[in-house]
Amino acid sequence: MKIAIIGTGKMGSGLARALAVAEQDIVIGSREPSKAATLAAEIGGGAESGGIEAAVKLSDIVVLALPYGAIADGLQQAGDLAGKVIVDISNPITADYKGLLLGHTTSAAEEIQALAPTAKVVKAFNTIFSALLPQEARKGKTVQVFVAGDDAAAKQAVSQLVASIGFEAVDAGPLSNARFIEPIGEMNIHFGFFLGQGTAIAPAWVKV
């Protein structure tokens, strides 16, 4: 199974490196293919690169590692998404990072599903800062990733991807639950950036 990482920012590059360490088959896509090629060369291990459409065409799972405001344009460049599993890691936040652009009645993940109706959208990783993507940053700790989606097989595939890089995948229900997971991501941003806790943090659902 080949995984496309669309985006070369902190989350995109961090996920690409983590997946490469886990010996996953990856291709990096970008609106600027030269950036994707540079990152793939840095990672090595057979990582491929190209434009967004080329990366999507090669892949089974597409990780959208783009800011929410750039996703619609990215999907337009992606070509045929029929049957693809799309992983939405975004938080639809305001420019000052202090609020959400939408919520309660919809979510970023649901808006992406509406833009790509033939794909299978799964929400994951939106509560994880890039600093926690390397496994060594989580040594001795169990860090959860909330996974929500409407297609059982797609959720299972993404949960396996999550586990392959050392996180605990937590079944968070249907895609509509992204309406609740995204505010958790925003609260994590407040803890990290505005309440002084830094980026080596993540929320967890604790059973007692």
C-alpha positions as CSV (number, residue, x, y, z in Angstrom):
1,M,0.0,0.0,0.0
2,K,1.4,3.4,-1.0
3,I,0.8,6.5,1.0
4,A,0.9,10.0,-0.5
5,I,1.8,12.9,1.8
6,I,0.5,16.1,0.2
7,G,2.4,19.0,1.7
8,T,6.0,19.6,2.8
9,G,5.4,21.7,5.9
10,K,6.1,20.6,9.5
11,M,3.3,18.1,9.6
12,G,3.8,16.8,6.1
13,S,7.6,16.4,6.4
14,G,7.2,15.0,9.9
15,L,4.7,12.3,8.8
16,A,6.8,11.5,5.7
17,R,9.9,10.9,7.9
18,A,8.0,8.9,10.5
19,L,6.4,6.7,7.8
20,A,9.7,6.2,6.1
21,V,11.3,5.1,9.3
22,A,8.4,2.6,9.7
23,E,9.3,1.3,6.2
24,Q,6.0,2.4,4.6
25,D,5.9,3.0,0.9
26,I,5.5,6.8,0.5
27,V,5.3,9.4,-2.2
28,I,5.5,13.1,-1.4
29,G,3.3,15.5,-3.4
30,S,3.4,19.3,-3.6
31,R,2.2,22.2,-5.7
32,E,6.0,22.8,-6.0
33,P,7.4,19.4,-7.1
34,S,10.9,20.7,-6.4
35,K,10.1,20.9,-2.7
36,A,8.7,17.4,-2.7
37,A,11.8,16.1,-4.5
38,T,14.1,17.8,-2.0
39,L,12.2,16.3,1.0
40,A,12.2,12.8,-0.7
41,A,15.9,13.0,-1.3
42,E,16.5,14.0,2.4
43,I,14.4,11.1,3.6
44,G,15.8,8.5,1.2
45,G,14.7,4.9,1.6
46,G,12.9,4.8,-1.7
47,A,10.6,7.8,-1.1
48,E,9.2,9.1,-4.3
49,S,8.0,12.6,-5.2
50,G,6.0,14.6,-7.7
51,G,3.2,17.0,-8.2
52,I,-0.1,16.6,-6.3
53,E,-1.9,14.7,-9.1
54,A,1.0,12.4,-9.7
55,A,1.4,11.5,-6.0
56,V,-2.4,10.9,-5.6
57,K,-2.5,8.7,-8.7
58,L,0.3,6.5,-7.3
59,S,-1.3,6.1,-3.9
60,D,-4.0,4.2,-2.0
61,I,-4.0,6.5,1.0
62,V,-3.7,10.3,0.7
63,V,-2.7,12.3,3.7
64,L,-3.7,16.0,3.2
65,A,-1.0,17.7,5.2
66,L,-2.1,21.2,4.1
67,P,-3.6,24.2,6.0
68,Y,-7.4,24.0,5.9
69,G,-7.5,27.1,3.6
70,A,-5.3,25.4,1.0
71,I,-7.2,22.1,0.9
72,A,-9.9,23.0,-1.7
73,D,-7.2,24.1,-4.2
74,G,-5.2,21.0,-3.4
75,L,-8.1,18.7,-4.1
76,Q,-8.7,20.5,-7.4
77,Q,-5.2,19.6,-8.4
78,A,-5.5,16.0,-7.2
79,G,-7.3,14.5,-10.1
80,D,-9.4,11.4,-9.8
81,L,-10.0,10.6,-6.1
82,A,-12.5,7.8,-6.6
83,G,-11.9,5.1,-4.0
84,K,-9.0,6.9,-2.4
85,V,-8.7,7.0,1.4
86,I,-8.1,10.7,2.3
87,V,-6.7,11.5,5.7
88,D,-7.7,15.0,6.9
89,I,-5.3,16.2,9.6
90,S,-6.3,19.8,9.5
91,N,-7.8,22.1,12.1
92,P,-9.9,24.9,10.5
93,I,-8.4,27.7,12.7
94,T,-8.4,31.5,12.4
95,A,-5.3,33.4,11.3
96,D,-4.5,34.2,15.0
97,Y,-4.8,30.5,16.0
98,K,-7.3,31.4,18.7
99,G,-10.6,30.2,17.2
100,L,-12.3,27.9,14.7
101,L,-13.6,29.0,11.3
102,L,-16.4,26.4,11.4
103,G,-18.0,23.9,13.7
104,H,-21.1,22.6,15.6
105,T,-23.0,21.7,12.4
106,T,-20.1,20.7,10.1
107,S,-16.3,20.2,10.2
108,A,-13.2,20.5,8.0
109,A,-13.4,16.7,7.4
110,E,-17.1,16.8,6.3
111,E,-16.4,19.8,4.0
112,I,-13.6,17.8,2.4
113,Q,-15.9,14.8,2.0
114,A,-18.3,17.1,0.2
115,L,-15.6,18.3,-2.1
116,A,-14.4,14.7,-2.8
117,P,-17.6,12.7,-2.6
118,T,-16.1,9.6,-4.3
119,A,-13.3,9.4,-1.8
120,K,-13.3,7.9,1.8
121,V,-12.4,10.7,4.2
122,V,-11.0,9.8,7.6
123,K,-10.1,12.4,10.3
124,A,-6.8,11.7,12.2
125,F,-3.7,13.4,13.6
126,N,-5.3,16.9,14.1
127,T,-4.5,16.7,17.9
128,I,-0.8,16.0,17.3
129,F,1.9,18.6,17.1
130,S,4.7,17.9,14.6
131,A,7.1,17.8,17.5
132,L,5.6,14.5,18.6
133,L,5.8,12.7,15.2
134,P,9.3,11.2,15.7
135,Q,9.0,8.1,17.9
136,E,11.9,9.1,20.0
137,A,9.9,12.2,21.1
138,R,7.3,9.8,22.6
139,K,9.7,7.3,24.2
140,G,7.9,5.6,27.1
141,K,4.7,7.4,26.5
142,T,1.4,6.3,24.9
143,V,0.1,9.0,22.6
144,Q,-3.4,8.7,21.2
145,V,-4.6,9.6,17.7
146,F,-8.4,10.0,17.3
147,V,-9.6,8.3,14.1
148,A,-13.1,9.1,12.8
149,G,-14.8,8.1,9.5
150,D,-17.8,6.5,7.9
151,D,-16.1,3.7,6.0
152,A,-15.0,0.9,8.3
153,A,-12.2,-0.4,6.0
154,A,-10.8,3.1,5.5
155,K,-10.8,3.7,9.3
156,Q,-9.0,0.3,9.8
157,A,-6.4,1.2,7.2
158,V,-5.7,4.6,8.8
159,S,-5.6,3.0,12.2
160,Q,-3.0,0.6,11.0
161,L,-1.0,3.5,9.6
162,V,-1.3,5.3,13.0
163,A,-0.1,2.2,14.8
164,S,2.8,1.7,12.4
165,I,4.5,4.9,13.6
166,G,3.9,4.1,17.3
167,F,0.7,6.0,18.2
168,E,-2.4,4.4,19.7
169,A,-5.3,4.7,17.3
170,V,-8.6,5.5,19.1
171,D,-11.9,4.8,17.3
172,A,-13.7,8.1,17.5
173,G,-16.8,7.1,15.6
174,P,-18.3,8.5,12.4
175,L,-16.9,11.4,10.4
176,S,-19.4,13.8,11.8
177,N,-17.6,13.4,15.2
178,A,-14.8,15.5,13.6
179,R,-17.1,18.4,14.7
180,F,-16.0,17.6,18.2
181,I,-12.4,16.4,17.5
182,E,-11.5,19.6,15.8
183,P,-12.3,21.8,18.9
184,I,-10.1,19.4,20.9
185,G,-7.3,20.2,18.4
186,E,-8.0,23.9,18.9
187,M,-7.8,23.5,22.7
188,N,-4.5,21.7,22.3
189,I,-3.3,24.7,20.3
190,H,-4.3,26.9,23.2
191,F,-2.5,24.7,25.7
192,G,0.6,24.7,23.6
193,F,0.9,28.2,22.3
194,F,-1.2,30.4,24.7
195,L,-1.1,28.6,28.0
196,G,2.6,27.9,28.1
197,Q,2.7,24.1,27.8
198,G,4.7,23.9,24.6
199,T,4.3,21.4,21.7
200,A,5.3,18.2,23.5
201,I,1.7,17.6,24.5
202,A,-1.4,15.8,23.2
203,P,-4.9,15.1,24.6
204,A,-5.8,11.5,25.7
205,W,-9.1,9.7,26.4
206,V,-8.5,7.9,29.7
207,K,-10.4,4.9,30.9
208,V,-10.7,4.5,34.7
